[in-house]
Amino acid sequence: MLGEIQKDIVGHTGKREADKAYRALVKHRRQWRDARDRVAGAFSRIDQQRRAMELAVRDYEALQRSGGNAGWISGVVLEKIKARAKALDRVTGDMIHKARLAEDRKEQLYRAWRKHEERRRQRERERGMRDLGL
């Protein structure tokens, strides 16, 4: 009887080690799968951005062909940029937060507003440096 118990104990530790190794293997496979999915997601986002850029370039070239004059297009683009900057000057973070918009649109506006404020502060710093003669 003692021999049977001893075999069970020895066999049990081997089973424990096997279970531990199996759990580690499952964990590593899951981590590998998650990493592979993250990489695939990053590649798909890069591909989406590349397609969007190609579409924007095609649209711009079509606009140039239809308008004929690149100066005219630059003028229109500058007008739009100035109008957007003026609108972002009037906006506050609280206004964006309270706006009745979709969450992704709110995030997009908030990022644009923060970037605009950062650029404005940078221009003010540069202006101050020029005034000091630096």
TACOR-V403260 format. One record per run of one state. SS is the DSSP state (alpha for helix, beta for strand, coil for the rest). FROM is the first residue (numbers start at 1). TO is the last residue. Records with the same first field share a line. If there is no record, write none. Layout:
SS->FROM-TO, FROM-TO
This chain:
coil->1-1, 68-69, 91-92, 99-102, 133-134
alpha->2-67, 70-90, 93-98, 103-132
